[in-house]
Amino acid sequence: MAAVNLGIVTEAEWAGDASGRSGIDKRPVDGPVPVLAEGLAGDFIGERAHHGGADKAVYAYAEEDAAWWSAEIGRSIRSGGFGENLTTYAVDVTGAVIGEQWAVGTAVLQVTMPRTPCTTFAGFWGVPDLIRRFTVRATPGAYLRVLRAGEVGAGDPVEVVERPAHGVTIGEVFRATSLEPELLPRLLDAEDLPEKIREKARRRLAGRG
């Protein structure tokens, strides 16, 4: 693990929360951080209608993908710059299988779904067309649910301790729900994918939106 990051309260016009506050600005912290069922202790979450909760308790983004974006936009992106709690290295986050389990520190986390880019993210970066560019790049990072509470810290390895056989990845789910609807049938094989996404896939496959 390259870094563990906690959100601070940011007040801005681009913040999507009705109160004008966002937790997208996450900063690296020292020492172990408790991981609870709803996320990392001390992490501020603004738009709770869209972020947080059991299926989005923790957000991970790969240091290698961040390096690509740094080169793409011509400026350094620090750990936490994607709003991620965990900045990983040597982990194929986009290729992570829905439902696979990560042992990190003393916690066990489960991969659930990709992140969907939003206007708050674009405003935070100051890149107006970021949603389009992020969608085309299709390295969205992974949300995780907490299967076993514990503590995580920078330097902890990420060990995949279980991986479902269906093989449906974070990248496939993201592409299926954005630019490649022909992948939608695959989503029905991933039982650990949140039901609202599976139901959306069913509706689209049935021609109901």
C-alpha positions in Angstrom: 0.0 0.0 0.0 1.5 3.3 -1.1 -0.7 5.4 1.2 -3.8 5.5 3.3 -5.8 8.7 2.8 -8.6 10.4 4.8 -11.0 13.1 3.5 -11.1 16.6 4.9 -14.1 18.9 4.6 -13.9 21.0 1.5 -16.4 23.8 0.8 -16.6 24.8 -2.9 -19.1 25.8 -5.6 -18.4 22.5 -7.4 -19.2 20.3 -4.3 -22.2 18.2 -5.1 -23.5 18.1 -1.6 -26.5 20.4 -0.9 -24.5 22.0 1.8 -21.7 22.7 -0.6 -19.2 20.4 1.2 -17.2 17.5 -0.2 -14.9 14.9 1.1 -13.1 14.2 -2.2 -9.9 15.9 -1.0 -8.2 13.1 0.8 -4.8 13.4 2.4 -2.2 10.8 3.3 -2.0 10.0 7.1 0.7 8.3 9.1 0.2 5.2 11.2 -2.5 2.5 11.2 -6.1 3.6 10.6 -9.1 1.7 11.9 -11.3 0.2 9.2 -14.9 0.0 10.3 -18.0 -1.4 8.5 -18.8 2.0 7.0 -15.3 2.9 6.1 -12.1 4.4 7.5 -12.3 6.1 10.9 -11.9 9.8 10.5 -12.8 9.9 6.8 -15.2 12.7 5.9 -17.8 11.8 3.3 -19.9 14.5 1.8 -22.5 13.3 -0.7 -23.8 10.3 1.1 -26.5 9.7 -1.4 -23.7 8.7 -3.9 -20.7 7.8 -1.7 -20.1 5.7 1.4 -22.3 2.9 2.7 -21.6 -0.8 2.9 -20.9 -1.3 -0.8 -18.7 1.8 -1.1 -17.1 1.8 2.3 -13.5 2.1 1.0 -12.2 3.4 -2.4 -8.9 2.2 -3.9 -7.0 3.6 -6.8 -3.7 2.4 -8.3 -0.6 4.5 -8.1 0.3 3.3 -11.6 -2.9 4.6 -13.0 -2.4 7.9 -11.1 1.0 8.2 -12.8 -0.7 7.9 -16.2 -3.1 10.7 -15.4 -0.2 12.9 -14.0 1.5 12.6 -17.4 -1.8 13.1 -19.3 -2.7 16.4 -17.6 0.8 17.6 -17.0 0.9 18.0 -13.2 1.7 15.9 -10.2 -1.2 14.1 -8.5 -0.5 13.2 -4.9 -1.9 10.2 -3.1 -5.6 10.8 -2.3 -5.9 13.0 -5.4 -8.6 10.7 -6.9 -10.5 10.8 -3.6 -9.2 7.4 -2.8 -8.8 6.0 0.7 -6.2 3.4 -0.4 -3.5 4.2 -2.9 -2.2 0.8 -4.1 0.9 -0.2 -5.9 1.6 -3.5 -7.8 -2.1 -4.3 -7.7 -4.2 -4.6 -10.8 -7.2 -2.7 -9.5 -8.9 -2.4 -12.9 -8.5 -6.2 -13.4 -9.8 -7.0 -9.9 -12.6 -9.5 -10.0 -16.0 -8.5 -8.5 -16.2 -10.3 -5.1 -12.5 -11.0 -4.7 -11.2 -10.5 -1.2 -8.2 -8.5 -0.1 -6.3 -9.0 3.1 -4.8 -5.6 4.0 -3.3 -5.0 7.4 -5.6 -6.8 9.8 -8.7 -6.0 7.7 -10.4 -8.1 4.9 -12.0 -6.1 2.1 -14.1 -7.2 -0.8 -14.2 -5.7 -4.3 -17.7 -4.5 -5.2 -17.9 -2.0 -8.0 -16.1 0.7 -10.0 -16.3 4.4 -9.3 -18.4 6.5 -11.6 -16.9 9.9 -12.4 -18.9 13.0 -11.4 -19.0 16.8 -11.7 -17.5 17.1 -8.2 -14.4 15.1 -9.4 -14.1 17.4 -12.4 -14.4 20.5 -10.3 -11.9 19.3 -7.8 -9.3 18.8 -10.5 -10.3 21.8 -12.5 -10.6 19.8 -15.7 -14.0 20.5 -17.3 -14.0 17.5 -19.6 -12.7 15.0 -17.0 -15.8 12.9 -17.0 -15.5 12.1 -20.7 -11.7 11.5 -20.4 -12.0 9.4 -17.3 -14.7 7.3 -19.0 -12.7 6.7 -22.1 -9.6 5.8 -20.1 -11.6 3.2 -18.1 -9.3 2.8 -15.1 -12.0 3.8 -12.5 -10.6 2.4 -9.3 -12.5 0.0 -7.1 -15.0 0.4 -4.2 -14.7 -2.2 -1.5 -16.9 -3.4 1.3 -15.5 -4.4 4.7 -15.8 -8.1 5.5 -13.6 -7.9 8.6 -12.8 -4.7 10.5 -9.2 -4.1 11.4 -6.5 -1.6 10.7 -4.6 -0.6 7.6 -1.5 1.5 7.1 0.9 2.7 4.4 3.3 -0.2 3.5 0.8 -2.9 4.2 0.7 -5.5 1.4 -2.5 -6.2 -0.5 -3.0 -10.0 -0.6 -5.8 -11.5 -2.7 -7.1 -14.3 -0.5 -10.2 -15.3 -2.6 -11.2 -14.7 -6.2 -14.5 -15.8 -7.7 -14.4 -18.0 -10.8 -16.8 -15.8 -12.9 -13.9 -13.5 -13.8 -16.0 -10.3 -14.2 -13.7 -7.4 -13.5 -13.9 -3.8 -12.3 -12.9 -2.7 -15.8 -15.6 -4.8 -17.5 -18.4 -3.5 -15.2 -17.3 0.1 -15.9 -17.1 -0.4 -19.6 -20.5 -2.3 -19.7 -22.3 0.6 -17.9 -20.6 3.3 -20.0 -19.4 2.7 -23.5 -19.7 -1.0 -24.1 -23.3 -2.2 -23.4 -22.6 -5.5 -25.2 -20.8 -6.5 -22.0 -24.0 -6.1 -19.9 -24.8 -9.8 -19.9 -21.5 -10.5 -18.1 -22.7 -8.4 -15.1 -25.4 -11.0 -14.3 -22.7 -13.6 -13.5 -21.2 -11.4 -10.8 -23.3 -12.2 -7.7 -21.3 -9.9 -5.4 -22.0 -6.9 -7.7 -24.5 -4.6 -5.9 -28.0 -5.5 -6.8 -28.9 -2.0 -8.1 -26.2 -2.4 -10.8 -27.4 -5.9 -11.7 -31.0 -4.7 -11.9 -30.0 -1.8 -14.1 -28.3 -4.3 -16.4 -31.4 -6.5 -16.5 -33.6 -3.5 -17.4 -31.3 -2.4 -20.2 -31.0 -5.9 -21.6 -34.8 -6.1 -21.6 -35.1 -2.7 -23.4 -36.5 -0.9 -20.4 -33.8 1.8 -20.0 
